Amino acid sequence: MAPILKDEVDIVIPTIRSLNFLENWRPFFEPYHLIIIQDGDPTKVIGVPKGFDYELYNRNDINRILGPKANCISFKDGACRCFGFLVSKKKFIYTIDDDCFVAKDPTGKDIDTLTQHLDSLTKPSTPYFFNTLYDPYREGADFVRGYPFSLRQGVPTAVSHGLWLNIPDYDAPTQLVKPLERNTRYVDAVMTIPKGTLYPMCAMNLAFNRELIGAAMYFGIMGEGHPLGRYDDMWAGWCTKVVCDHLGYGVKTGLPYLWHSKASNPFVNLKKEYKGLFWQEEMIPFFQSVVLPKECTNAQQCYLELAKLTKEKLGPIDPYFHNFADAMVAWIEAWEEFNPPANAKTESV
Protein backbone atom coordinates (compact mmCIF):
# COMPACT_ATOMS: atom_id res chain seq x y z
CA MET A 1 0.00 0.00 0.00
CA ALA A 2 1.33 3.45 -0.92
CA PRO A 3 2.19 5.68 2.07
CA ILE A 4 -0.60 8.09 2.97
CA LEU A 5 -0.04 11.76 2.01
CA LYS A 6 3.66 11.06 1.47
CA ASP A 7 4.41 14.50 0.04
CA GLU A 8 2.39 16.42 2.61
CA VAL A 9 4.06 15.26 5.85
CA ASP A 10 7.28 16.06 7.69
CA ILE A 11 8.36 14.08 10.76
CA VAL A 12 10.17 16.32 13.27
CA ILE A 13 12.52 14.72 15.83
CA PRO A 14 14.54 16.58 18.49
CA THR A 15 17.55 14.64 19.73
CA ILE A 16 20.95 14.67 21.41
CA ARG A 17 21.94 11.17 20.27
CA SER A 18 22.20 8.93 17.23
CA LEU A 19 18.79 7.91 15.96
CA ASN A 20 19.03 4.12 16.11
CA PHE A 21 15.40 4.06 17.28
CA LEU A 22 14.40 4.80 13.68
CA GLU A 23 15.13 1.17 12.78
CA ASN A 24 12.09 0.24 14.84
CA TRP A 25 9.98 2.74 12.87
CA ARG A 26 11.44 1.97 9.43
CA PRO A 27 8.31 0.25 8.00
CA PHE A 28 6.26 3.35 8.81
CA PHE A 29 8.65 6.32 8.57
CA GLU A 30 11.03 5.43 5.72
CA PRO A 31 8.74 6.80 2.95
CA TYR A 32 8.51 10.20 4.67
CA HIS A 33 10.84 13.19 5.02
CA LEU A 34 12.45 13.73 8.44
CA ILE A 35 13.55 17.02 9.99
CA ILE A 36 16.02 16.31 12.79
CA ILE A 37 16.82 19.05 15.31
CA GLN A 38 20.09 18.31 17.08
CA ASP A 39 20.13 19.82 20.56
CA GLY A 40 23.19 20.33 22.72
CA ASP A 41 26.77 20.18 21.38
CA PRO A 42 26.66 21.05 17.66
CA THR A 43 30.05 19.39 17.04
CA LYS A 44 28.70 15.98 18.03
CA VAL A 45 28.01 13.70 15.08
CA ILE A 46 24.45 12.34 15.07
CA GLY A 47 24.08 9.03 13.29
CA VAL A 48 20.98 8.40 11.17
CA PRO A 49 20.30 4.89 9.79
CA LYS A 50 20.71 4.53 6.04
CA GLY A 51 17.68 4.75 3.82
CA PHE A 52 15.94 7.69 5.50
CA ASP A 53 15.35 10.99 3.72
CA TYR A 54 16.24 13.73 6.19
CA GLU A 55 17.66 17.16 6.86
CA LEU A 56 19.47 17.88 10.12
CA TYR A 57 19.89 21.22 11.89
CA ASN A 58 22.14 21.89 14.89
CA ARG A 59 22.53 25.02 17.01
CA ASN A 60 25.02 26.56 14.61
CA ASP A 61 22.51 26.15 11.77
CA ILE A 62 19.73 27.73 13.84
CA ASN A 63 21.94 30.72 14.71
CA ARG A 64 22.98 31.12 11.07
CA ILE A 65 19.46 30.87 9.67
CA LEU A 66 17.61 32.98 12.24
CA GLY A 67 20.33 35.46 13.21
CA PRO A 68 19.13 37.71 16.06
CA LYS A 69 15.85 35.81 16.29
CA ALA A 70 17.65 32.55 17.13
CA ASN A 71 17.13 33.27 20.83
CA CYS A 72 13.46 32.36 20.43
CA ILE A 73 14.52 28.72 19.87
CA SER A 74 15.35 26.92 23.12
CA PHE A 75 18.73 25.31 23.75
CA LYS A 76 19.25 22.09 25.73
CA ASP A 77 15.52 21.46 25.82
CA GLY A 78 13.06 19.49 23.68
CA ALA A 79 11.39 22.80 22.83
CA CYS A 80 14.02 23.14 20.10
CA ARG A 81 11.76 20.92 17.96
CA CYS A 82 9.66 23.91 16.95
CA PHE A 83 12.50 25.03 14.66
CA GLY A 84 11.50 22.04 12.54
CA PHE A 85 7.93 23.32 12.43
CA LEU A 86 9.28 26.66 11.24
CA VAL A 87 11.38 25.40 8.33
CA SER A 88 8.95 22.73 7.12
CA LYS A 89 6.96 23.43 3.98
CA LYS A 90 4.50 20.56 4.43
CA LYS A 91 0.84 20.66 5.39
CA PHE A 92 1.13 18.16 8.26
CA ILE A 93 3.72 17.69 10.99
CA TYR A 94 4.24 14.60 13.13
CA THR A 95 6.67 14.99 16.02
CA ILE A 96 8.00 12.16 18.17
CA ASP A 97 10.67 11.68 20.85
CA ASP A 98 13.66 9.40 20.35
CA ASP A 99 12.78 7.15 23.30
CA CYS A 100 9.47 6.12 21.76
CA PHE A 101 8.93 2.89 19.86
CA VAL A 102 6.22 1.04 17.96
CA ALA A 103 3.51 -0.28 20.28
CA LYS A 104 1.15 -3.17 19.65
CA ASP A 105 -2.63 -3.03 19.79
CA PRO A 106 -4.57 -5.65 21.84
CA THR A 107 -4.53 -8.04 18.85
CA GLY A 108 -0.73 -7.95 18.74
CA LYS A 109 -0.57 -5.86 15.57
CA ASP A 110 2.02 -3.07 15.26
CA ILE A 111 0.41 0.37 15.53
CA ASP A 112 1.06 2.71 12.62
CA THR A 113 0.89 5.97 14.57
CA LEU A 114 1.38 8.25 11.59
CA THR A 115 -1.47 6.77 9.56
CA GLN A 116 -3.81 7.01 12.56
CA HIS A 117 -2.86 10.64 13.16
CA LEU A 118 -3.44 11.51 9.51
CA ASP A 119 -6.80 9.78 9.65
CA SER A 120 -7.75 11.96 12.60
CA LEU A 121 -6.43 15.15 11.01
CA THR A 122 -8.23 14.61 7.71
CA LYS A 123 -11.61 13.96 9.34
CA PRO A 124 -13.68 16.62 11.12
CA SER A 125 -13.83 17.35 14.84
CA THR A 126 -16.89 18.03 16.98
CA PRO A 127 -15.92 20.64 19.63
CA TYR A 128 -19.39 22.18 20.11
CA PHE A 129 -21.38 19.13 21.23
CA PHE A 130 -20.03 15.93 22.76
CA ASN A 131 -20.83 12.64 21.02
CA THR A 132 -21.10 9.80 23.56
CA LEU A 133 -19.83 7.27 20.99
CA TYR A 134 -16.71 9.46 20.75
CA ASP A 135 -15.49 9.98 17.17
CA PRO A 136 -18.61 9.73 14.96
CA TYR A 137 -16.51 9.64 11.79
CA ARG A 138 -14.79 6.34 12.63
CA GLU A 139 -15.92 3.21 10.86
CA GLY A 140 -18.68 1.53 12.86
CA ALA A 141 -19.66 4.71 14.73
CA ASP A 142 -22.02 7.60 14.09
CA PHE A 143 -23.79 10.47 15.80
CA VAL A 144 -26.09 9.28 18.58
CA ARG A 145 -29.76 10.13 18.99
CA GLY A 146 -30.17 13.73 20.13
CA TYR A 147 -27.04 15.05 18.42
CA PRO A 148 -27.92 18.27 16.56
CA PHE A 149 -28.06 17.78 12.80
CA SER A 150 -26.82 21.34 12.33
CA LEU A 151 -23.48 20.40 13.94
CA ARG A 152 -22.87 17.05 12.26
CA GLN A 153 -20.65 18.43 9.52
CA GLY A 154 -18.03 19.16 12.19
CA VAL A 155 -15.08 21.53 11.86
CA PRO A 156 -11.53 21.11 10.47
CA THR A 157 -9.17 19.23 12.77
CA ALA A 158 -5.96 21.11 13.61
CA VAL A 159 -4.33 18.88 16.27
CA SER A 160 -4.18 15.12 16.89
CA HIS A 161 -2.77 14.24 20.31
CA GLY A 162 -1.66 10.64 20.75
CA LEU A 163 -0.96 8.65 23.92
CA TRP A 164 1.62 6.22 25.30
CA LEU A 165 1.85 2.72 26.71
CA ASN A 166 4.42 1.75 29.36
CA ILE A 167 5.95 4.96 30.84
CA PRO A 168 3.20 7.56 31.39
CA ASP A 169 3.83 11.29 30.95
CA TYR A 170 3.89 12.24 34.64
CA ASP A 171 5.27 15.32 36.36
CA ALA A 172 8.17 14.92 38.80
CA PRO A 173 6.14 14.71 42.05
CA THR A 174 3.94 11.99 40.59
CA GLN A 175 7.00 10.15 39.27
CA LEU A 176 8.52 10.23 42.75
CA VAL A 177 5.48 8.74 44.49
CA LYS A 178 4.70 6.22 41.71
CA PRO A 179 8.13 5.19 40.40
CA LEU A 180 6.99 1.75 39.18
CA GLU A 181 3.66 2.72 37.67
CA ARG A 182 3.18 1.76 34.03
CA ASN A 183 0.30 2.44 31.68
CA THR A 184 -1.05 -0.84 30.33
CA ARG A 185 -4.53 0.39 29.39
CA TYR A 186 -5.25 0.62 25.67
CA VAL A 187 -8.44 2.62 25.15
CA ASP A 188 -9.66 2.26 21.58
CA ALA A 189 -11.09 5.75 21.27
CA VAL A 190 -10.53 9.15 19.69
CA MET A 191 -12.45 12.12 21.02
CA THR A 192 -12.66 15.84 20.34
CA ILE A 193 -11.74 18.02 23.30
CA PRO A 194 -14.74 20.34 23.82
CA LYS A 195 -14.52 24.04 23.12
CA GLY A 196 -13.49 25.96 26.23
CA THR A 197 -11.66 22.99 27.77
CA LEU A 198 -7.87 23.01 28.16
CA TYR A 199 -5.74 19.85 28.31
CA PRO A 200 -2.11 18.89 29.03
CA MET A 201 -0.54 18.37 25.61
CA CYS A 202 2.46 16.06 25.37
CA ALA A 203 4.72 16.42 22.33
CA MET A 204 6.17 12.92 22.21
CA ASN A 205 3.32 11.63 20.00
CA LEU A 206 1.74 14.65 18.36
CA ALA A 207 0.54 15.64 14.89
CA PHE A 208 -0.99 18.85 13.59
CA ASN A 209 -2.09 20.72 10.50
CA ARG A 210 0.69 23.22 10.01
CA GLU A 211 -1.35 25.41 7.66
CA LEU A 212 -4.13 25.87 10.20
CA ILE A 213 -2.31 26.12 13.52
CA GLY A 214 1.46 25.96 12.92
CA ALA A 215 2.13 29.58 13.85
CA ALA A 216 0.69 28.97 17.33
CA MET A 217 2.58 25.69 17.86
CA TYR A 218 5.49 27.47 19.54
CA PHE A 219 7.24 25.76 22.44
CA GLY A 220 8.60 28.90 24.07
CA ILE A 221 11.93 29.63 25.70
CA MET A 222 12.87 26.82 28.08
CA GLY A 223 16.01 25.01 29.16
CA GLU A 224 19.45 26.59 29.39
CA GLY A 225 19.34 30.23 30.46
CA HIS A 226 15.71 30.09 31.59
CA PRO A 227 14.04 29.29 34.93
CA LEU A 228 11.61 26.75 33.50
CA GLY A 229 11.64 23.45 31.65
CA ARG A 230 9.24 20.63 30.73
CA TYR A 231 6.43 23.10 30.17
CA ASP A 232 7.21 23.69 26.50
CA ASP A 233 4.54 21.38 25.15
CA MET A 234 2.11 22.39 27.91
CA TRP A 235 2.41 26.03 26.82
CA ALA A 236 2.00 25.15 23.15
CA GLY A 237 -1.02 23.02 24.00
CA TRP A 238 -2.75 25.78 25.94
CA CYS A 239 -2.02 28.34 23.23
CA THR A 240 -3.13 26.17 20.32
CA LYS A 241 -6.31 25.13 22.12
CA VAL A 242 -7.31 28.75 22.78
CA VAL A 243 -6.50 29.65 19.16
CA CYS A 244 -8.40 26.62 17.78
CA ASP A 245 -11.43 27.52 19.90
CA HIS A 246 -11.34 31.05 18.54
CA LEU A 247 -10.84 30.13 14.89
CA GLY A 248 -13.29 27.23 14.87
CA TYR A 249 -10.86 24.30 14.60
CA GLY A 250 -10.87 21.03 16.49
CA VAL A 251 -8.38 19.20 18.74
CA LYS A 252 -8.54 15.41 19.14
CA THR A 253 -6.95 13.14 21.72
CA GLY A 254 -6.72 9.36 22.17
CA LEU A 255 -5.40 7.00 19.51
CA PRO A 256 -2.73 6.29 18.40
CA TYR A 257 -0.56 4.78 21.12
CA LEU A 258 3.19 4.32 21.01
CA TRP A 259 5.59 2.62 23.45
CA HIS A 260 7.42 5.09 25.70
CA SER A 261 10.49 3.18 26.78
CA LYS A 262 12.44 5.35 29.20
CA ALA A 263 11.41 7.26 32.32
CA SER A 264 13.35 10.50 32.76
CA ASN A 265 15.03 11.23 36.10
CA PRO A 266 12.40 12.64 38.49
CA PHE A 267 14.96 14.66 40.48
CA VAL A 268 16.27 16.33 37.33
CA ASN A 269 12.69 16.89 36.23
CA LEU A 270 11.78 18.48 39.56
CA LYS A 271 14.54 21.06 39.14
CA LYS A 272 13.18 21.92 35.69
CA GLU A 273 9.52 21.95 36.71
CA TYR A 274 9.79 23.51 40.16
CA LYS A 275 8.67 27.05 39.30
CA GLY A 276 6.12 25.76 36.83
CA LEU A 277 4.34 23.76 39.52
CA PHE A 278 3.50 27.09 41.13
CA TRP A 279 3.18 29.19 37.98
CA GLN A 280 0.75 26.80 36.29
CA GLU A 281 -1.83 27.78 38.92
CA GLU A 282 -1.61 31.28 37.41
CA MET A 283 -1.04 30.28 33.77
CA ILE A 284 -4.05 27.98 33.44
CA PRO A 285 -6.60 30.55 34.73
CA PHE A 286 -4.99 33.04 32.36
CA PHE A 287 -5.66 30.80 29.36
CA GLN A 288 -9.14 29.93 30.65
CA SER A 289 -10.04 33.62 30.72
CA VAL A 290 -8.48 34.69 27.40
CA VAL A 291 -10.90 36.19 24.88
CA LEU A 292 -9.32 36.88 21.49
CA PRO A 293 -10.75 39.76 19.43
CA LYS A 294 -12.80 38.92 16.35
CA GLU A 295 -10.25 40.87 14.27
CA CYS A 296 -7.83 37.95 14.81
CA THR A 297 -8.60 35.71 11.85
CA ASN A 298 -5.53 33.49 11.60
CA ALA A 299 -3.09 31.78 13.92
CA GLN A 300 -0.41 34.46 13.54
CA GLN A 301 -2.72 37.28 14.57
CA CYS A 302 -4.08 35.24 17.47
CA TYR A 303 -0.58 34.45 18.68
CA LEU A 304 0.55 38.07 18.62
CA GLU A 305 -2.49 38.93 20.74
CA LEU A 306 -1.55 36.12 23.15
CA ALA A 307 1.98 37.55 23.35
CA LYS A 308 0.57 40.96 24.32
CA LEU A 309 -1.70 39.41 26.94
CA THR A 310 1.13 37.22 28.28
CA LYS A 311 3.26 40.29 28.99
CA GLU A 312 0.31 42.17 30.49
CA LYS A 313 -1.21 39.40 32.65
CA LEU A 314 1.68 37.04 33.43
CA GLY A 315 4.52 39.58 33.40
CA PRO A 316 3.83 40.66 37.02
CA ILE A 317 4.47 37.08 38.18
CA ASP A 318 8.09 37.02 37.02
CA PRO A 319 10.28 38.96 34.52
CA TYR A 320 10.67 35.65 32.65
CA PHE A 321 7.22 36.16 31.15
CA HIS A 322 8.27 39.52 29.68
CA ASN A 323 11.11 37.74 27.90
CA PHE A 324 8.76 34.93 26.94
CA ALA A 325 6.30 37.38 25.36
CA ASP A 326 9.13 38.99 23.38
CA ALA A 327 10.18 35.54 22.16
CA MET A 328 6.59 34.86 21.06
CA VAL A 329 6.70 37.98 18.89
CA ALA A 330 10.12 37.01 17.49
CA TRP A 331 8.71 33.57 16.65
CA ILE A 332 5.86 35.08 14.63
CA GLU A 333 8.27 37.41 12.83
CA ALA A 334 10.39 34.39 11.91
CA TRP A 335 7.28 32.42 10.94
CA GLU A 336 6.15 35.13 8.53
CA GLU A 337 9.62 35.30 6.98
CA PHE A 338 9.47 31.56 6.25
CA ASN A 339 5.74 31.62 5.47
CA PRO A 340 4.78 34.90 3.79
CA PRO A 341 1.30 36.01 4.94
CA ALA A 342 -0.04 35.97 1.37
CA ASN A 343 0.36 32.20 1.43
CA ALA A 344 -0.88 31.71 4.95
CA LYS A 345 -4.26 30.43 5.99
CA THR A 346 -6.33 33.56 6.58
CA GLU A 347 -9.95 32.60 6.79
CA SER A 348 -11.53 31.36 9.99
CA VAL A 349 -14.29 28.80 9.93
Solvent accessible surface area in square Angstrom, and as a share of the most:
residue,aa,sasa,rsa
1,M,216,0.97
2,A,80,0.62
3,P,50,0.32
4,I,62,0.31
5,L,57,0.28
6,K,97,0.41
7,D,109,0.57
8,E,65,0.29
9,V,0,0.00
10,D,2,0.01
11,I,0,0.00
12,V,0,0.00
13,I,0,0.00
14,P,13,0.08
15,T,7,0.04
16,I,86,0.44
17,R,94,0.34
18,S,44,0.29
19,L,0,0.00
20,N,108,0.56
21,F,13,0.05
22,L,0,0.00
23,E,91,0.41
24,N,64,0.33
25,W,0,0.00
26,R,57,0.21
27,P,102,0.64
28,F,41,0.17
29,F,0,0.00
30,E,63,0.28
31,P,45,0.28
32,Y,8,0.03
33,H,35,0.16
34,L,0,0.00
35,I,1,0.00
36,I,0,0.00
37,I,0,0.00
38,Q,6,0.03
39,D,14,0.07
40,G,10,0.10
41,D,79,0.41
42,P,36,0.23
43,T,109,0.63
44,K,102,0.43
45,V,132,0.76
46,I,17,0.08
47,G,31,0.29
48,V,26,0.15
49,P,20,0.13
50,K,185,0.78
51,G,54,0.52
52,F,16,0.06
53,D,82,0.42
54,Y,93,0.35
55,E,61,0.27
56,L,52,0.26
57,Y,35,0.13
58,N,25,0.13
59,R,30,0.11
60,N,85,0.44
61,D,30,0.15
62,I,2,0.01
63,N,69,0.35
64,R,168,0.61
65,I,58,0.29
66,L,13,0.07
67,G,35,0.33
68,P,131,0.82
69,K,48,0.20
70,A,5,0.04
71,N,123,0.63
72,C,2,0.01
73,I,3,0.01
74,S,2,0.02
75,F,49,0.20
76,K,110,0.46
77,D,17,0.09
78,G,31,0.30
79,A,0,0.00
80,C,2,0.01
81,R,11,0.04
82,C,0,0.00
83,F,0,0.00
84,G,0,0.00
85,F,0,0.00
86,L,0,0.00
87,V,20,0.11
88,S,2,0.01
89,K,136,0.57
90,K,50,0.21
91,K,68,0.29
92,F,6,0.03
93,I,1,0.01
94,Y,0,0.00
95,T,0,0.00
96,I,0,0.00
97,D,35,0.18
98,D,20,0.10
99,D,24,0.12
100,C,0,0.00
101,F,60,0.25
102,V,22,0.13
103,A,2,0.01
104,K,120,0.51
105,D,32,0.17
106,P,104,0.65
107,T,119,0.69
108,G,42,0.41
109,K,142,0.60
110,D,64,0.33
111,I,18,0.09
112,D,45,0.23
113,T,0,0.00
114,L,3,0.01
115,T,39,0.23
116,Q,41,0.18
117,H,0,0.00
118,L,4,0.02
119,D,52,0.27
120,S,3,0.02
121,L,8,0.04
122,T,79,0.46
123,K,63,0.27
124,P,42,0.26
125,S,1,0.01
126,T,12,0.07
127,P,8,0.05
128,Y,97,0.37
129,F,91,0.38
130,F,91,0.38
131,N,3,0.01
132,T,94,0.55
133,L,99,0.49
134,Y,95,0.36
135,D,11,0.06
136,P,10,0.06
137,Y,51,0.20
138,R,72,0.26
139,E,180,0.81
140,G,87,0.84
141,A,31,0.24
142,D,86,0.44
143,F,28,0.12
144,V,42,0.24
145,R,235,0.86
146,G,65,0.63
147,Y,4,0.01
148,P,40,0.25
149,F,165,0.69
150,S,88,0.57
151,L,54,0.27
152,R,54,0.20
153,Q,130,0.58
154,G,14,0.13
155,V,15,0.08
156,P,55,0.35
157,T,3,0.02
158,A,0,0.00
159,V,0,0.00
160,S,1,0.01
161,H,8,0.04
162,G,0,0.00
163,L,43,0.22
164,W,37,0.13
165,L,16,0.08
166,N,23,0.12
167,I,11,0.06
168,P,16,0.10
169,D,51,0.26
170,Y,66,0.25
171,D,59,0.31
172,A,0,0.00
173,P,54,0.34
174,T,38,0.22
175,Q,23,0.10
176,L,66,0.33
177,V,115,0.66
178,K,96,0.40
179,P,89,0.56
180,L,152,0.75
181,E,64,0.29
182,R,98,0.36
183,N,39,0.20
184,T,116,0.67
185,R,172,0.63
186,Y,58,0.22
187,V,66,0.38
188,D,86,0.44
189,A,7,0.06
190,V,2,0.01
191,M,61,0.27
192,T,14,0.08
193,I,14,0.07
194,P,55,0.35
195,K,105,0.44
196,G,65,0.62
197,T,61,0.36
198,L,33,0.17
199,Y,21,0.08
200,P,93,0.59
201,M,0,0.00
202,C,4,0.03
203,A,2,0.02
204,M,10,0.05
205,N,0,0.00
206,L,0,0.00
207,A,1,0.01
208,F,0,0.00
209,N,10,0.05
210,R,16,0.06
211,E,93,0.42
212,L,15,0.07
213,I,0,0.00
214,G,1,0.01
215,A,3,0.02
216,A,0,0.00
217,M,0,0.00
218,Y,0,0.00
219,F,0,0.00
220,G,0,0.00
221,I,6,0.03
222,M,1,0.01
223,G,18,0.18
224,E,94,0.42
225,G,75,0.72
226,H,62,0.28
227,P,54,0.34
228,L,5,0.03
229,G,1,0.01
230,R,70,0.25
231,Y,13,0.05
232,D,12,0.06
233,D,19,0.10
234,M,30,0.13
235,W,3,0.01
236,A,0,0.00
237,G,0,0.00
238,W,10,0.04
239,C,0,0.00
240,T,1,0.00
241,K,2,0.01
242,V,16,0.09
243,V,0,0.00
244,C,0,0.00
245,D,23,0.12
246,H,60,0.27
247,L,3,0.01
248,G,5,0.05
249,Y,6,0.02
250,G,1,0.01
251,V,2,0.01
252,K,3,0.01
253,T,28,0.16
254,G,9,0.08
255,L,9,0.04
256,P,1,0.00
257,Y,6,0.02
258,L,0,0.00
259,W,108,0.38
260,H,17,0.08
261,S,46,0.29
262,K,101,0.43
263,A,52,0.40
264,S,51,0.33
265,N,81,0.42
266,P,34,0.21
267,F,135,0.56
268,V,72,0.41
269,N,4,0.02
270,L,56,0.28
271,K,171,0.73
272,K,86,0.37
273,E,5,0.02
274,Y,122,0.46
275,K,81,0.34
276,G,0,0.00
277,L,43,0.21
278,F,126,0.52
279,W,23,0.08
280,Q,45,0.20
281,E,114,0.51
282,E,93,0.42
283,M,2,0.01
284,I,51,0.26
285,P,66,0.41
286,F,15,0.06
287,F,5,0.02
288,Q,123,0.55
289,S,81,0.52
290,V,24,0.14
291,V,128,0.73
292,L,12,0.06
293,P,47,0.30
294,K,169,0.72
295,E,117,0.53
296,C,12,0.07
297,T,52,0.31
298,N,16,0.08
299,A,5,0.03
300,Q,9,0.04
301,Q,75,0.33
302,C,0,0.00
303,Y,0,0.00
304,L,71,0.35
305,E,32,0.14
306,L,1,0.00
307,A,1,0.01
308,K,119,0.50
309,L,26,0.13
310,T,0,0.00
311,K,77,0.33
312,E,99,0.44
313,K,113,0.48
314,L,3,0.01
315,G,5,0.04
316,P,111,0.70
317,I,55,0.28
318,D,36,0.19
319,P,98,0.62
320,Y,8,0.03
321,F,1,0.00
322,H,76,0.34
323,N,87,0.44
324,F,2,0.01
325,A,2,0.01
326,D,75,0.39
327,A,10,0.08
328,M,0,0.00
329,V,56,0.32
330,A,20,0.16
331,W,0,0.00
332,I,2,0.01
333,E,84,0.38
334,A,0,0.00
335,W,10,0.04
336,E,57,0.26
337,E,110,0.49
338,F,48,0.20
339,N,21,0.11
340,P,63,0.40
341,P,73,0.46
342,A,101,0.78
343,N,123,0.63
344,A,23,0.18
345,K,74,0.31
346,T,68,0.39
347,E,102,0.46
348,S,51,0.33
349,V,108,0.62
